[in-house]
Amino acid sequence: MRLLLSTQNLSFGYKNNNEKILKNINLNLYKGEILAILGLSGSGKTTLCHCLSGIIPHIYEGELKGEVQIKGKSILDLDLPKIAEYIGIVFQNPETQVFFPVVEDELAFGPENLCISREEIGKRIENILSLLGKENLRYKKTKHLSGGEKQLTVLASVLALEPEILIFDEVMSQIDTKGKKLIKEIIILLKEKGKTIVMVEHDLENAEIADRKLLLKNGRLKKFAGEL
């Protein structure tokens, strides 16, 4: 298996906070797998997502030790637009990630910032909505979307950047059973399409589709043994 993302002795504490949120995290993520990182609220899961996606240290500051590498390159040597070509992240609350009044505009925004041609952006939007089985959303107003539809719109906007790795941070926490089933089916489909997935979860049922499970507890990462 090909190694895509790794951390070496990663530790992090937020500015003006003496306590380390993450402590000597060693993680390997391989191409084509679905990895679940499990943990209770407050265990540092979102902080780890921020480190893996470059939000830490490029946006949020603090004391960072160790290293995060994407395809052998240190995350410190990559700017956020470059990282976005490798990694896409979807958070639990879609309300904080939807900014445009129409779905099509939401999906086009990221590629436009990377100076991708309008023709190519149109093709990506069409292909992604077809992949998700949501072609009907293209011209819909985002204020009229259900919670599940908003989450799918956020996912589609991330997919429009064509990252190899997708991080899902508690994305099923605010949607109903039907929405959860759909998200799981899409994650499996994305794996079949060659994507690599990190699922961050506190709900074991949501993580049932994972190939491998790890537990984040008290700032440390270890093999999941069946209990949070």
Backbone bond lengths (Angstrom), bond angles and torsions (degrees), N, CA, C in turn:
res aa  C-N    CA-C-N  psi(-1)  N-CA   C-N-CA  omega(-1)  CA-C   N-CA-C  phi
1 M - - - 1.463 - - 1.528 110.12 -
2 R 1.334 115.00 143.74 1.460 120.04 -177.76 1.529 111.02 -89.61
3 L 1.321 115.85 129.18 1.462 121.34 179.94 1.526 109.33 -78.30
4 L 1.353 116.62 124.22 1.462 120.77 179.27 1.516 112.88 -104.02
5 L 1.328 115.89 -39.16 1.459 120.84 -173.46 1.521 109.01 -140.51
6 S 1.324 116.88 138.97 1.458 119.48 -179.95 1.528 110.50 -150.01
7 T 1.317 115.23 154.66 1.461 121.01 170.79 1.522 108.07 -125.69
8 Q 1.326 114.99 146.00 1.459 120.88 177.84 1.522 108.72 -125.71
9 N 1.337 115.68 112.07 1.470 122.04 177.08 1.535 111.49 49.41
10 L 1.321 116.04 46.42 1.455 121.57 -177.08 1.529 110.63 -76.70
11 S 1.327 115.38 124.82 1.460 121.86 174.92 1.520 108.17 -132.57
12 F 1.343 115.24 146.65 1.460 117.88 -179.88 1.515 110.85 -152.75
13 G 1.345 114.82 139.37 1.450 122.24 172.24 1.515 108.99 -136.40
14 Y 1.329 116.62 139.64 1.458 119.39 -178.57 1.521 111.11 -71.09
15 K 1.324 115.44 156.46 1.458 122.57 -179.48 1.527 109.74 -57.50
16 N 1.322 116.09 138.55 1.470 123.67 179.75 1.526 112.86 64.27
17 N 1.323 115.53 23.19 1.464 120.65 175.87 1.525 107.79 -133.05
18 N 1.315 116.24 115.40 1.470 120.29 -174.86 1.529 112.61 -72.77
19 E 1.333 117.51 -21.51 1.462 120.58 -176.57 1.526 111.01 -81.45
20 K 1.317 116.44 132.68 1.459 121.91 175.95 1.531 109.38 -77.35
21 I 1.335 116.00 128.46 1.466 120.63 176.00 1.527 110.08 -78.98
22 L 1.330 116.35 -40.47 1.470 122.97 177.85 1.524 108.67 -116.36
23 K 1.334 115.96 140.17 1.464 120.31 -174.66 1.525 110.27 -133.03
24 N 1.316 115.55 107.04 1.475 121.86 173.88 1.533 112.88 51.14
25 I 1.330 114.79 55.83 1.459 120.86 -179.80 1.527 110.26 -81.43
26 N 1.328 115.88 124.16 1.468 121.73 174.17 1.526 108.00 -119.73
27 L 1.327 114.94 118.84 1.467 120.57 -171.84 1.520 109.85 -141.36
28 N 1.319 116.46 135.67 1.459 122.53 172.27 1.526 109.30 -121.67
29 L 1.326 115.44 131.23 1.457 121.55 177.50 1.523 108.54 -119.37
30 Y 1.343 116.05 125.79 1.457 120.86 -173.46 1.531 111.10 -107.99
31 K 1.303 114.95 149.31 1.461 121.82 -177.19 1.527 110.98 -56.55
32 G 1.343 115.22 132.61 1.452 120.86 173.49 1.506 116.60 84.41
33 E 1.337 118.23 2.94 1.466 118.93 -179.22 1.529 110.98 -100.95
34 I 1.327 114.42 159.36 1.456 122.07 169.33 1.525 106.58 -108.20
35 L 1.317 116.01 111.61 1.460 121.91 -179.41 1.516 108.92 -106.51
36 A 1.334 117.00 127.43 1.465 121.59 175.34 1.521 109.10 -102.12
37 I 1.326 115.58 129.95 1.457 122.07 171.81 1.517 106.59 -109.73
38 L 1.317 115.72 112.51 1.458 122.44 -173.13 1.523 110.48 -103.29
39 G 1.327 114.75 153.09 1.457 118.92 177.11 1.508 110.94 171.82
40 L 1.322 115.92 156.18 1.451 121.68 178.32 1.528 110.03 -74.97
41 S 1.324 116.62 166.17 1.456 120.79 176.00 1.525 109.67 -58.74
42 G 1.325 116.14 137.54 1.456 120.70 -179.84 1.515 114.65 86.08
43 S 1.341 116.72 3.88 1.470 119.19 -177.95 1.522 112.97 -82.42
44 G 1.341 117.41 -9.02 1.464 120.19 179.01 1.512 114.40 103.32
45 K 1.333 116.88 12.46 1.464 120.10 -175.50 1.532 112.03 -61.97
46 T 1.342 116.03 -47.35 1.464 119.02 -179.06 1.522 111.16 -66.70
47 T 1.320 116.83 -36.84 1.476 119.98 175.88 1.522 110.26 -60.34
48 L 1.328 116.73 -41.00 1.460 119.73 177.26 1.524 110.83 -63.75
49 C 1.332 117.22 -41.33 1.471 120.71 175.80 1.527 110.74 -57.53
50 H 1.332 116.00 -43.24 1.457 120.29 179.75 1.525 111.73 -62.78
51 C 1.318 116.62 -37.12 1.474 120.24 178.03 1.524 111.21 -69.51
52 L 1.322 117.15 -42.70 1.458 120.88 -177.84 1.525 111.96 -67.06
53 S 1.343 116.59 -29.70 1.467 120.73 -175.24 1.529 113.34 -98.88
54 G 1.331 116.74 0.88 1.459 120.02 176.84 1.515 114.72 86.68
55 I 1.341 117.68 -4.61 1.460 120.02 176.28 1.525 109.13 -58.61
56 I 1.322 115.74 -38.63 1.460 123.34 165.20 1.519 106.67 -102.28
57 P 1.328 119.97 122.27 1.469 128.95 11.83 1.535 114.01 -103.17
58 H 1.348 118.93 8.17 1.464 119.57 -171.81 1.523 113.24 -71.85
59 I 1.349 117.76 -26.52 1.463 120.96 179.03 1.524 110.92 -117.41
60 Y 1.321 117.03 -54.22 1.463 121.15 179.07 1.520 109.86 -92.17
61 E 1.317 115.91 131.00 1.455 120.67 -177.45 1.522 111.18 -96.71
62 G 1.311 115.22 162.09 1.450 122.47 177.98 1.515 108.88 165.76
63 E 1.319 115.69 -170.49 1.460 120.53 179.30 1.529 109.51 -93.59
64 L 1.315 115.53 107.26 1.463 121.60 -178.19 1.521 109.35 -108.09
65 K 1.311 115.61 127.18 1.459 121.35 175.64 1.525 109.03 -126.27
66 G 1.327 115.91 157.39 1.451 119.93 -175.86 1.514 110.24 83.26
67 E 1.326 115.58 -160.92 1.462 118.27 -172.95 1.524 111.68 -146.21
68 V 1.344 114.59 147.90 1.459 122.77 168.97 1.514 107.25 -118.26
69 Q 1.330 116.93 128.69 1.461 121.28 179.74 1.522 110.51 -122.51
70 I 1.327 115.49 135.46 1.454 122.52 173.63 1.528 107.67 -112.55
71 K 1.303 116.46 114.12 1.473 122.04 -178.64 1.527 110.35 51.13
72 G 1.341 115.00 42.58 1.462 121.14 175.53 1.521 115.49 83.52
73 K 1.337 117.46 -0.53 1.465 121.04 -179.20 1.527 109.81 -107.24
74 S 1.315 116.55 134.06 1.455 120.26 178.19 1.519 110.32 -65.08
75 I 1.328 116.34 137.49 1.456 120.83 179.61 1.528 111.60 -65.05
76 L 1.320 116.24 -21.03 1.464 121.11 178.21 1.524 111.56 -71.14
77 D 1.324 116.48 -23.04 1.467 121.29 -178.79 1.524 112.64 -93.07
78 L 1.332 116.94 1.29 1.468 121.73 -178.18 1.516 109.58 -116.70
79 D 1.333 117.69 136.44 1.462 119.41 174.43 1.531 109.28 -84.46
80 L 1.329 116.56 168.55 1.466 120.24 -174.08 1.528 113.72 -61.46
81 P 1.357 119.51 -41.09 1.471 117.78 176.88 1.527 112.82 -59.15
82 K 1.334 116.91 -37.45 1.468 119.79 178.63 1.531 110.59 -69.62
83 I 1.331 116.35 -41.85 1.461 120.21 178.23 1.528 110.56 -60.38
84 A 1.345 116.32 -37.00 1.469 121.04 -179.18 1.528 112.11 -64.48
85 E 1.325 117.33 -20.92 1.458 120.43 175.31 1.531 111.37 -74.31
86 Y 1.337 115.70 -22.70 1.464 121.09 -179.54 1.531 112.30 -98.90
87 I 1.350 116.17 -40.39 1.459 121.31 -169.96 1.522 110.40 -130.06
88 G 1.342 116.18 132.90 1.452 122.08 171.77 1.511 109.28 -118.77
89 I 1.325 117.12 141.50 1.461 120.23 -177.26 1.524 110.14 -127.15
90 V 1.335 115.47 135.98 1.456 123.07 178.03 1.527 107.40 -120.96
91 F 1.337 116.72 123.39 1.455 121.32 -178.06 1.525 111.18 -93.90
92 Q 1.352 114.81 173.93 1.470 119.19 -171.52 1.518 113.69 -72.38
93 N 1.322 118.36 -28.49 1.461 120.66 -176.42 1.524 110.74 -107.09
94 P 1.334 117.98 101.76 1.470 119.89 -177.64 1.523 113.03 -65.35
95 E 1.341 117.12 -20.60 1.460 120.20 -179.21 1.527 111.66 -60.31
96 T 1.332 116.19 -29.82 1.468 120.22 -178.63 1.526 112.72 -85.98
97 Q 1.343 116.87 -2.00 1.465 119.91 -175.44 1.527 113.45 -121.20
98 V 1.317 116.88 -2.11 1.465 120.77 178.14 1.529 108.23 -105.67
99 F 1.340 117.24 122.62 1.458 121.08 -172.32 1.529 114.00 -121.39
100 F 1.334 117.24 -20.59 1.458 120.31 -172.56 1.522 111.16 -104.85
101 P 1.336 117.87 153.51 1.462 120.74 -175.55 1.523 114.53 -73.51
102 V 1.342 117.70 -21.08 1.466 121.70 -177.33 1.531 108.60 -125.57
103 V 1.330 116.63 140.54 1.467 122.22 -176.41 1.528 111.57 -56.13
104 E 1.313 117.91 -44.90 1.469 121.00 -178.35 1.519 111.19 -56.38
105 D 1.322 117.87 -42.37 1.463 121.48 179.67 1.525 111.21 -65.68
106 E 1.326 116.10 -36.76 1.461 120.86 178.24 1.528 110.52 -61.56
107 L 1.328 116.18 -43.43 1.462 120.98 -178.22 1.523 112.09 -71.64
108 A 1.324 116.79 -29.29 1.466 120.51 -176.48 1.517 113.19 -80.86
109 F 1.318 117.41 -20.67 1.469 120.85 -169.81 1.536 112.83 -59.93
110 G 1.338 117.24 -49.84 1.464 120.00 -178.07 1.519 113.16 -60.95
111 P 1.323 118.69 -52.97 1.472 120.09 178.18 1.529 113.13 -59.64
112 E 1.336 117.52 -35.18 1.461 119.81 177.63 1.525 110.81 -60.99
113 N 1.321 116.66 -38.75 1.465 120.80 179.32 1.522 112.20 -68.50
114 L 1.326 116.52 -21.67 1.470 120.78 176.52 1.528 110.94 -93.46
115 C 1.342 115.88 9.32 1.474 122.41 176.04 1.520 112.86 62.40
116 I 1.323 116.26 32.97 1.460 121.37 175.36 1.527 108.40 -78.56
117 S 1.326 116.87 143.85 1.458 120.96 -175.00 1.523 111.32 -63.22
118 R 1.337 115.75 151.71 1.465 121.41 -179.55 1.532 111.20 -60.16
119 E 1.328 116.66 -37.83 1.465 120.75 179.41 1.524 110.65 -63.78
120 E 1.335 116.72 -44.56 1.460 120.64 179.80 1.526 111.00 -66.15
121 I 1.332 116.63 -38.66 1.469 120.12 178.24 1.527 110.33 -61.87
122 G 1.334 117.03 -42.54 1.457 121.03 178.50 1.523 111.91 -60.23
123 K 1.342 115.81 -41.14 1.460 120.31 178.86 1.527 110.97 -65.18
124 R 1.340 115.96 -41.48 1.462 119.68 -179.83 1.528 111.43 -63.56
125 I 1.329 115.81 -44.07 1.463 119.46 179.63 1.525 110.60 -60.66
126 E 1.310 116.11 -45.87 1.469 120.78 179.82 1.525 111.16 -61.20
127 N 1.337 116.45 -45.72 1.470 120.98 -177.38 1.525 112.17 -66.67
128 I 1.343 115.74 -41.01 1.470 119.74 -177.07 1.519 110.96 -68.31
129 L 1.321 117.45 -45.68 1.467 119.99 179.55 1.523 111.15 -65.47
130 S 1.324 116.85 -32.81 1.461 120.77 175.25 1.525 110.20 -66.66
131 L 1.340 116.21 -43.28 1.464 121.41 178.50 1.524 111.12 -58.96
132 L 1.324 116.02 -40.78 1.459 120.92 -178.11 1.526 112.09 -83.54
133 G 1.344 116.83 -6.92 1.454 120.28 -177.54 1.513 112.90 68.63
134 K 1.346 116.06 30.86 1.463 120.86 -175.51 1.529 111.32 -128.35
135 E 1.323 117.31 42.34 1.469 120.66 178.81 1.528 111.91 -58.66
136 N 1.317 116.22 -27.79 1.469 120.44 -177.31 1.533 113.26 -69.26
137 L 1.312 117.38 -12.96 1.467 120.54 -178.18 1.522 113.30 -84.03
138 R 1.323 118.46 -13.82 1.468 121.81 -167.40 1.529 113.10 -52.10
139 Y 1.305 118.40 -46.06 1.468 120.92 -174.75 1.532 112.12 -107.04
140 K 1.312 115.57 14.76 1.460 120.13 -178.18 1.526 110.71 -79.81
141 K 1.314 117.16 145.87 1.464 121.35 176.93 1.534 109.11 -75.44
142 T 1.313 115.81 132.42 1.463 120.18 -174.47 1.531 112.18 -64.96
143 K 1.329 117.87 -26.88 1.465 119.86 -180.00 1.529 112.01 -69.81
144 H 1.329 116.30 -15.40 1.460 120.46 179.21 1.532 113.18 -98.27
145 L 1.328 117.23 1.96 1.464 120.77 -177.99 1.522 111.16 -78.60
146 S 1.326 116.06 147.32 1.465 120.84 170.81 1.529 108.74 -73.51
147 G 1.335 116.03 170.27 1.460 119.90 178.54 1.523 112.31 -57.98
148 G 1.337 115.72 -43.57 1.463 120.07 179.33 1.514 112.22 -65.47
149 E 1.343 116.47 -39.05 1.464 120.73 178.98 1.523 111.00 -66.95
150 K 1.329 116.29 -37.29 1.469 119.03 176.96 1.526 110.50 -65.01
151 Q 1.326 116.84 -40.25 1.464 119.44 179.14 1.524 110.36 -64.38
152 L 1.328 117.05 -39.65 1.465 120.64 177.17 1.530 111.30 -66.59
153 T 1.325 117.08 -34.14 1.460 120.73 177.22 1.520 110.96 -65.75
154 V 1.324 116.19 -41.89 1.468 120.28 176.33 1.527 110.06 -62.30
155 L 1.326 116.19 -45.14 1.462 119.93 178.04 1.522 111.05 -59.47
156 A 1.338 116.80 -44.78 1.461 120.85 179.68 1.521 111.56 -62.01
157 S 1.337 116.79 -37.93 1.464 119.73 179.69 1.521 110.93 -66.92
158 V 1.329 116.97 -33.35 1.470 120.81 175.63 1.525 110.22 -71.04
159 L 1.329 116.83 -42.93 1.466 120.87 179.76 1.526 111.89 -63.27
160 A 1.332 116.92 -26.33 1.464 120.43 179.71 1.527 112.32 -63.50
161 L 1.324 116.53 -19.94 1.467 121.07 176.96 1.536 111.47 -86.27
162 E 1.344 115.97 -7.60 1.465 123.43 177.86 1.533 113.87 57.26
163 P 1.338 117.32 48.49 1.475 119.06 176.34 1.524 111.18 -74.03
164 E 1.326 116.12 154.99 1.463 120.61 176.39 1.521 111.59 -80.04
165 I 1.338 115.56 -31.51 1.459 121.93 -174.72 1.520 109.27 -116.02
166 L 1.330 116.26 135.57 1.459 121.89 177.27 1.519 109.12 -121.36
167 I 1.333 116.44 129.36 1.460 122.32 176.92 1.520 108.60 -109.95
168 F 1.330 116.49 123.45 1.461 122.45 179.12 1.531 108.47 -110.80
169 D 1.326 116.77 108.31 1.461 121.55 -177.18 1.531 109.82 -96.97
170 E 1.335 115.98 95.07 1.470 122.49 177.86 1.536 111.68 54.48
171 V 1.333 117.69 40.94 1.469 120.27 -172.19 1.528 113.23 -69.93
172 M 1.330 117.26 -14.71 1.472 119.27 -178.57 1.521 112.75 -100.73
173 S 1.322 116.72 8.02 1.467 119.79 -173.33 1.521 113.35 -73.69
174 Q 1.339 118.22 -21.53 1.462 120.44 -175.24 1.531 113.42 -119.27
175 I 1.330 116.56 19.34 1.463 118.83 179.11 1.528 110.28 -124.88
176 D 1.328 115.39 160.62 1.465 120.34 -174.00 1.532 111.60 -79.06
177 T 1.317 115.25 179.51 1.470 121.33 -176.06 1.526 111.69 -58.95
178 K 1.331 116.41 -42.35 1.468 120.61 178.86 1.523 110.60 -62.30
179 G 1.342 117.00 -41.93 1.461 121.37 178.89 1.516 112.09 -65.71
180 K 1.330 116.37 -38.54 1.467 120.58 178.49 1.529 110.73 -63.00
181 K 1.328 115.64 -43.62 1.463 120.56 179.22 1.532 110.07 -59.45
182 L 1.332 116.64 -42.97 1.459 121.04 -179.98 1.530 111.25 -64.86
183 I 1.333 116.94 -44.32 1.464 120.40 179.73 1.529 110.53 -61.45
184 K 1.328 117.58 -42.36 1.467 120.74 178.20 1.525 110.82 -61.24
185 E 1.324 116.14 -43.51 1.466 119.85 179.32 1.531 110.74 -62.16
186 I 1.321 116.45 -38.94 1.464 120.58 -179.80 1.524 110.78 -68.59
187 I 1.338 117.03 -39.83 1.467 119.79 178.29 1.527 110.44 -61.46
188 I 1.330 116.54 -43.47 1.469 119.92 177.68 1.531 110.30 -62.93
189 L 1.325 116.76 -41.41 1.461 121.28 178.26 1.531 111.09 -62.29
190 L 1.319 116.80 -42.17 1.469 120.71 179.41 1.530 110.83 -63.40
191 K 1.326 116.03 -38.16 1.464 118.94 175.43 1.525 110.49 -61.93
192 E 1.322 116.64 -43.32 1.469 120.75 179.04 1.524 111.58 -62.56
193 K 1.348 116.22 -27.20 1.465 121.60 178.65 1.532 111.89 -85.52
194 G 1.329 116.90 3.51 1.462 120.50 175.20 1.511 115.59 99.24
195 K 1.338 117.69 3.69 1.455 120.07 179.41 1.534 110.55 -79.21
196 T 1.315 114.87 156.80 1.461 122.31 176.73 1.520 107.56 -113.10
197 I 1.332 116.82 132.72 1.456 121.21 -168.55 1.523 111.74 -122.19
198 V 1.334 115.96 135.43 1.469 122.31 167.21 1.520 107.23 -114.32
199 M 1.321 116.48 118.28 1.468 122.20 175.93 1.526 108.44 -103.89
200 V 1.317 116.26 121.01 1.467 120.79 176.05 1.516 107.38 -103.44
201 E 1.327 117.16 120.22 1.464 121.18 -168.13 1.528 112.50 -145.35
202 H 1.324 115.75 151.29 1.462 121.38 166.86 1.531 110.42 -110.86
203 D 1.340 115.99 -10.12 1.462 122.10 -178.95 1.531 108.99 -100.43
204 L 1.323 116.20 113.96 1.463 120.98 -176.51 1.525 112.06 -62.81
205 E 1.330 116.73 -33.17 1.461 119.93 -179.31 1.529 110.95 -64.72
206 N 1.319 116.97 -37.39 1.460 120.54 178.53 1.521 111.47 -64.69
207 A 1.324 116.35 -29.80 1.463 121.37 -175.62 1.524 113.44 -89.88
208 E 1.323 117.08 8.00 1.466 120.13 -175.51 1.530 113.01 -63.41
209 I 1.337 117.38 -21.26 1.469 120.89 -177.49 1.523 112.56 -87.06
210 A 1.324 117.29 -2.62 1.468 120.61 -176.20 1.529 111.74 -72.13
211 D 1.322 115.51 146.58 1.464 121.25 174.37 1.523 111.55 -78.22
212 R 1.329 114.98 -28.90 1.456 120.77 -174.97 1.526 108.24 -148.79
213 K 1.347 116.77 144.27 1.451 121.26 -178.13 1.522 110.57 -127.66
214 L 1.334 115.18 135.86 1.456 122.06 174.35 1.523 108.29 -124.79
215 L 1.327 116.26 154.95 1.461 121.95 -179.12 1.528 109.39 -115.12
216 L 1.334 115.66 129.01 1.459 121.74 173.19 1.520 107.52 -104.02
217 K 1.312 116.09 116.28 1.465 121.12 -176.70 1.520 109.22 -144.29
218 N 1.322 115.75 130.84 1.470 121.68 -178.44 1.529 111.98 52.81
219 G 1.332 114.96 35.61 1.460 120.32 176.03 1.513 114.99 81.75
220 R 1.322 117.07 1.83 1.464 120.27 -177.67 1.531 110.69 -118.72
221 L 1.323 115.45 146.04 1.461 121.60 -176.78 1.514 109.78 -107.54
222 K 1.346 115.88 132.08 1.461 119.86 179.58 1.521 109.27 -149.29
223 K 1.306 116.13 171.90 1.461 121.21 178.82 1.520 109.61 -64.13
224 F 1.327 115.33 137.40 1.471 120.50 179.84 1.518 110.08 -75.07
225 A 1.352 115.62 127.89 1.462 120.23 -176.30 1.524 112.66 -109.28
226 G 1.345 117.03 9.07 1.461 118.97 174.97 1.516 115.24 115.08
227 E 1.354 117.69 -14.12 1.461 120.40 -179.86 1.525 109.59 -133.16
228 L 1.346 116.04 144.10 1.463 121.03 176.34 1.531 110.21 -79.77
